[in-house]
Each structure stands twice: as C-alpha cells, then as structure tokens.
Amino acid sequence: MLERRLKTDDEVQKVGFSFFGVQGPWYTVGSRMAVVIEKRFGRASLIECMIDPRLLVARYNAAATESNRDGRGRLALWSEKFLKEIGAVSPA
C-alpha cells in the first residue's frame, strides 16, 4: 500500500490534494472517524487526535472494534499493516 512510490513531500501532497473537491472522500472519511472517536472516548480524546494525527487511525480502530463487538453496526477498520506503516500511535 505505502510502497514509497512517492519520493518527495511535494509528490505526496500533489497526489493527496487530487482527492479534494467540493466535499471529497478525505472530508467524509475523516468526519465519520471523528464522530466514532468522540462518541466512544469523548471530545478531549478527539482533540488529542487533532493535535497528534498519529492517534487518529489507531483510536478510531479501537472505538470501531468496540462498536463492532457490541453489535452496533459494522464499521470498517484500518489494517494493522497500514497503522504500522504510518507510525500510528496506540490509543491510551
């Protein structure tokens, strides 16, 4: 997934920003992740994720895993490989 095909920060930004539109997928996915985190861990936890984005994916996975286990829907999870590759920080 992250095979380091993009060699510079400029290349990464160029590709990343190509996904934006009026309301692109980055906004929609991020918004849903934020809601899941805030409902499970509270507003302070969500703010921590905004301060340190490495927390966002791991904390979302933790909240989504609990939600899935409790039978409150089926939320998609980020793979462990992806978390490792981006240096995601384990939730506190």
C-alpha positions, 0 to 999 in steps of 0.5 A, spaced: 500 500 500 505 505 502 510 502 497 514 509 497 512 510 490 512 517 492 519 520 493 518 527 495 513 531 500 511 535 494 509 528 490 505 526 496 501 532 497 500 533 489 497 526 489 493 527 496 490 534 494 487 530 487 482 527 492 479 534 494 473 537 491 467 540 493 466 535 499 471 529 497 472 522 500 478 525 505 472 530 508 467 524 509 472 519 511 475 523 516 468 526 519 465 519 520 472 517 524 471 523 528 464 522 530 466 514 532 472 517 536 468 522 540 462 518 541 466 512 544 472 516 548 469 523 548 471 530 545 478 531 549 480 524 546 478 527 539 482 533 540 488 529 542 487 526 535 487 533 532 493 535 535 497 528 534 494 525 527 498 519 529 492 517 534 487 518 529 487 511 525 489 507 531 483 510 536 478 510 531 480 502 530 479 501 537 472 505 538 470 501 531 472 494 534 468 496 540 462 498 536 463 492 532 463 487 538 457 490 541 453 489 535 452 496 533 453 496 526 459 494 522 464 499 521 470 498 517 477 498 520 484 500 518 489 494 517 494 493 522 499 493 516 497 500 514 497 503 522 504 500 522 506 503 516 504 510 518 507 510 525 500 510 528 500 511 535 496 506 540 490 509 543 491 510 551 
